[in-house]
């Protein structure tokens, strides 16, 4: 991971790219220590800007700022004014009283692959395509992961150290169990499905808590801020581990979204009514061409690949088949 101090300074100087902002946001939300560290860095930056205004580029300002922080230069400046003394107090607090940022390890699955991860405590995580987890280096003492995307967890029981999964919308706490959590940044709904054991789910914004039993799913709508529980067949939510896709009375729109995630493609269809067509289908994973042809037998449509102009995700256009 990039030098976190450098990343924070780029953000504070309004020079961070969107990808860097997302990376920093994930790091901040990973732990309370990280949040406290970031907040103190913000205060130090604001107080020390008077000494940075003559430095031209962000890179030069960062080097000057880090010099002030880590070489005690602010303490020597501090004797000149009470404002500078306040800066020195903040810097000393950062240097001597803020815990070192948590060392974070990253495991991720590419957009066209799945990945199995064996955690240091023996728990096993299956990452679906285009998903990743971050977790502290000292994981055995702090069993906490931050998930982006979808993952299936088979958690080793340790009653003294609960296993915590955090996403941008949910916190799931467990002792030992098997469950699936889905929270992609570009989707409106985050989900948790329990296969065995018990889990507690807490929404990040409202703090509402839900206790799930085997065969239950919690769906959280981030736009509406609403969470609902329902009974489901948990096996259908873990079939992707076995390279199988299962749809039961699923809107075609949601089927296409699943295929987009699975194959790393974009599916375009402008017919909103057609996208509401219910689909029931179980199929072992094939190539995208084969599964689209199989789906055509259930829901008549025409599909064609669009020319690829260097995009990472190929595009497929779908049109409803005209009735004979």
KATA-V377741 format. One record per pair of residues at least 12 apart in sequence whose C-alpha atoms are under 6 Angstrom apart, sorted by the first residue. I is the first residue (numbers start at 0). J is the second residue. Records with the same first field share a line. If there is no record, write none. Layout:
I = J, J
This chain:
33 = 100
43 = 89
46 = 86
68 = 90
73 = 87
74 = 87
102 = 135, 136
103 = 134, 135, 136
104 = 133, 134
105 = 132, 133
106 = 131, 132
107 = 130, 131
108 = 128, 129, 130
109 = 128, 129
110 = 128, 129, 263
111 = 128, 262, 263
112 = 128
113 = 126, 127, 128
114 = 126
120 = 139
122 = 153, 154, 155
123 = 153
124 = 151, 152
125 = 150, 151
126 = 150
127 = 149, 150
130 = 147, 148, 149
131 = 146, 147
132 = 145, 146
133 = 145
142 = 162
143 = 162, 163, 164
144 = 164
145 = 164, 165, 166
146 = 166
147 = 183
148 = 181, 182, 183
149 = 180, 181
150 = 179, 180
151 = 178, 179
152 = 177, 178
153 = 176, 177
154 = 175, 176
155 = 175
156 = 174, 175
157 = 174
158 = 174
161 = 173, 174
162 = 174
168 = 202, 203
169 = 201, 202, 203
170 = 200, 201
171 = 199, 200
172 = 198, 199
173 = 198
176 = 195, 196
177 = 194, 195
178 = 192, 193, 194
179 = 191, 192
187 = 220, 221
188 = 219, 220
189 = 218, 219
190 = 217, 218
191 = 216, 217
192 = 215, 216
193 = 213, 214, 215
194 = 213, 214, 233
195 = 213
197 = 211, 212
198 = 210, 211
214 = 230, 231, 232, 233
215 = 229, 230, 231
216 = 228, 229
242 = 284
243 = 282, 283, 284
244 = 281, 282
245 = 280, 281
246 = 279, 280
247 = 279
248 = 277, 278, 279
249 = 277, 278
250 = 275, 276, 277
251 = 274, 275, 276
252 = 274
263 = 312
264 = 312, 313, 314
265 = 314
266 = 314, 315, 316
267 = 316
268 = 317
299 = 320
300 = 318, 319, 320
301 = 317, 318, 320
302 = 316, 317
303 = 315, 316
